[in-house]
Amino acid sequence: MKQTGIYLILGGAVVFILVFIGKIMALLFNNPLLGLALMAVVIGVFILLYSIIQEERVAKNNESFRDIDK
């Protein structure tokens, strides 16, 4: 009985998420300006994350205590 309840909850959540995503996609396709704004935000987030990752890689290579043995 508990397993059936979990399956029903998960199934309902998946349907809810799919319908929600479908409504958002329909809104974006009906209003191209919103779609363009969303693309700009997503691309900006990717660029920001990429620059943060690059800075961490450079900082890791420039650690002054890297070759010190304990």
NUGU-460577 format. One line per 10 residues: number of its first residue (from 1); their letters; for each residue x, y, z of C-alpha. Coordinates in nm, 2 decimals. Layout:
<rs>
NUM = A = X Y Z | ...
</rs>
This chain:
<rs>
1 = MKQTGIYLIL = 0.00 0.00 0.00 | 0.28 0.24 0.09 | 0.46 0.16 -0.24 | 0.14 0.23 -0.44 | 0.11 0.57 -0.27 | 0.47 0.66 -0.36 | 0.41 0.56 -0.72 | 0.09 0.77 -0.73 | 0.27 1.07 -0.59 | 0.57 1.04 -0.83
11 = GGAVVFILVF = 0.34 0.99 -1.13 | 0.13 1.29 -1.03 | 0.44 1.50 -0.99 | 0.58 1.39 -1.33 | 0.25 1.48 -1.50 | 0.23 1.82 -1.32 | 0.59 1.90 -1.42 | 0.53 1.80 -1.79 | 0.21 2.01 -1.81 | 0.40 2.30 -1.64
21 = IGKIMALLFN = 0.69 2.28 -1.89 | 0.44 2.25 -2.18 | 0.26 2.57 -2.07 | 0.59 2.76 -2.04 | 0.70 2.63 -2.38 | 0.37 2.74 -2.53 | 0.40 3.08 -2.38 | 0.75 3.12 -2.51 | 0.65 3.01 -2.86 | 0.35 3.24 -2.87
31 = NPLLGLALMA = 0.56 3.54 -2.75 | 0.90 3.55 -2.93 | 1.03 3.83 -2.72 | 1.00 3.62 -2.41 | 1.18 3.34 -2.59 | 1.46 3.57 -2.69 | 1.49 3.70 -2.33 | 1.50 3.35 -2.19 | 1.78 3.25 -2.44 | 1.98 3.56 -2.33
41 = VVIGVFILLY = 1.95 3.47 -1.97 | 2.04 3.10 -2.03 | 2.34 3.20 -2.24 | 2.45 3.45 -1.98 | 2.43 3.19 -1.70 | 2.64 2.95 -1.91 | 2.90 3.22 -1.98 | 2.92 3.31 -1.61 | 2.96 2.95 -1.50 | 3.23 2.89 -1.76
51 = SIIQEERVAK = 3.42 3.19 -1.65 | 3.40 3.08 -1.28 | 3.53 2.73 -1.38 | 3.82 2.88 -1.57 | 3.91 3.11 -1.28 | 3.91 2.81 -1.04 | 4.14 2.61 -1.27 | 4.38 2.90 -1.30 | 4.38 2.95 -0.92 | 4.44 2.58 -0.86
61 = NNESFRDIDK = 4.74 2.58 -1.09 | 4.89 2.89 -0.91 | 4.87 2.76 -0.56 | 5.20 2.84 -0.39 | 5.18 2.56 -0.13 | 5.13 2.29 -0.39 | 5.48 2.14 -0.39 | 5.53 2.15 -0.01 | 5.57 1.81 0.15 | 5.44 1.74 0.50
</rs>
